[in-house]
Structure formats: C-alpha cells, structure tokens
Amino acid sequence: MPTLPIIYTKLSNILASPDVTVLMISNIIAEDNVIAGKVLRLANSSFYGFSRKIGSLQHAVVILGLNEIRNLVLTTSVIDAFKDLKSDNAFQIQKFWEHSLACATASRVLAEAARLTNPEEVFAGGLLHDIGKLIYAFFFPEEFERIVAEVEDHQLPLIEAEEKILGLSHAKIGTELAAKWHLPPPIVEMIQHHQPEDTTKYKKEVMAVDIGNSLSIALGIISWGEKQVPIITDKTWGDFGLKITDLEFIITRIDKLFREKVAILQS
Amino acid sequence: MNRIEEGMILAEDVRNKHGNVVLKKGVVLTKKYIMGLKAWGISEAETKDLDKPKRVKREKEAVSTDVIRLVEAELNDIFSDYAENSVMHEIYRVIKRIKVREAMIKKIRGNKVNGQD
C-alpha cells in the first residue's frame, strides 16, 4: 500500500490546532518545493481574480485560506504517492487521473451550488472516489489487465469484473486505503458509496460525488469501465437541492475549471 | 444592383449571359457562392441584406451540420434512453452545445492553419 506523503499529515495536524499561524503553515509547505510552487501558482491563477502578483508563500496562504491549502496539499500528495509507481498501461493511468480530477472539480462546483459547508472536502472526496482502481492497477497488474479486457472487450459491468477477478470492488479497496491514511470520515463515505444509503451520515457530500461522477462521464472524461452515463434522476437532483435551470451554469463552469486545473496540476 | 457580399439574399434569380439561371432567388450568398458568381464574371446582383444576427446564424448553420452529427453520435454512445427524465435531457442538451462549440472552434482554427480562411 502506498503511503501518503508526510506533508499532508503534518499539515492536517497543525490545522487541527487552535494556535496555528500562517507562518507555521507556510513553513511546512516550504519544505516541499513542488507543492510550494503549486500553491503560488494557484493563488495567482484566475480563480482568485487578484490583479497584483502574489509573491510570497505566506501571502498565498492567507489568500487561499486554510481549507483550500489543505485541499491542494492533499491533491498533490495523492498524485505524488503514486507517481513513482510503474505501470505498463500509462494511458489508462493518465485517463484515471483526468477522470478523478474532473469528478473532483464537478463535485466541488455542485457542493458550492448546493451551499454545502465543505466544498474543499468534497473536492478531495471526488478526487479519491475511485482510488481503489489505482491500487489494483499498480499492485495487481495482471488482474488489472484482465479487468480492463473484460470491461472493454466483453462489456461486463466494472464492479462485476472486479469482483470476479479480484474478489472485491474498487470502492471497497478505496475505503480500506482511506482508513489507513486516516482521512476524515466524510471523505471515507464519499469513497465508500457513490450513492448514499440510509446509514450514510454525509448524504449531500456523497450525492455531490455521485452526481459529479456522472457529469464527468457525460463530458467524456472517463476511465476504464465507464461506458454509460449513470442516471441522475429528477428526484435525486431535487433532493440534492438544485433546479434543472441550474444545470447549464454548473456544467459550463465544471468544463471551464477542469481545463484550467489540468493545466496547473500538470505543471 | 448591389455589389454582392456575404450574407446577402438574392432578390432575383441570377442569370449568366446565356440567360441560364445560375443561382435562384432567395439564396443566401455564402463565400462559396460569391466565388462561384465571380467565376461567372458576375459581381453585382439584386440583393437584400439579411440583418446581421440572422446572417451570422445562417453562416454558422452552413458550417456545422456535420459537426453536430458527429457530436451527437459520440454522445449517443454514452447516453442511454432516459425516457421521461428531464435532468438527463438537460444535461445532454448542455453538453451537446459545449461539444459543438469546441468542435467548431477547432474546425475554424484548422481552416485558418490550412489557409482556407
């Protein structure tokens, strides 16, 4: 099992403390050049609309805010945790990350539209919702190839193929990993179910990821096993708290932000 | 008689010097038609102007039917028949619009690169 880079754990810990200062946060980030660079780039990107250039890490931390910083560090850390792993199927891995990023973006836009209190956390949940797939892609490459073959050539539904060949679904694997990494409970739930159940505590967050996943597929940003856009019923949309007329704005925004984010994270 | 320009509508049939109808009344003059008429030595005709929004719309329609068909084919591959579901229909509509726009932009850029502009 891969480990999450230590920077995330360090950051999570100090953010939990009531005495945390901007300086403490920037010092931790400064220990990792790559992340520091991304933090600055994000603060200077068009999302934040500042006309003057933000040159210092401390300033960037203030601008972005604690939650956004944690979100960015988590995102980068997750990608980092897997980056040295080798796969014969780089193409599928690339598509995996694109889909995960699209889902993260979509889930967050939806969370903001529905006025949830934790859009950054929903972003992280969206990013990690399929992380189980990545685990078997890297650590069980033979089974991975067979699963891909079953879904692409034999049109078997993904979960069936996974359970047939591996014995468990990517959702289950992802949940185990989330527990190991001590991720916050809402994120664990977003990975565990793409659809809320009666026992789900963070229903709206889980719905945001579920809908975000469907929208990403609808936009054509898919990873293996995703052949059809999973249905979003009128009832689900209503329960989530949005109107049909909101869709135009939401989808357009997702498309725009996704393209911008891909550029930043690939830098 | 006016000088022929893109977007104008022919108010009368255009005939060549033998009296044959080259273009019929009511046709919207696209670039292609204008080049054709010039090849016939015709640079003026009885026309009326389309107001600009209509003219721009017509030009867009002229270019995009094949693009639309392609986008629809790709979408129909991943969208099932969702029957009465308004949310899915709206999602389809919005994404189709986005994809057609992207494809059109690519196409126009492609044309510029090939010097067809």
Interface residues (C-beta under 8 A of the other chain):
Chain A: L215 I217 A218 L219 G220 I222 K227 Q228 V229 I231 I232 T233 D234 T236 W237 I244 L247 E248 I251 T252 D255
Chain B: E74 I78 F79 S80 Y82 N85 S86 V87 M88 E90 I91 Y92 V94 I95 I98 K99
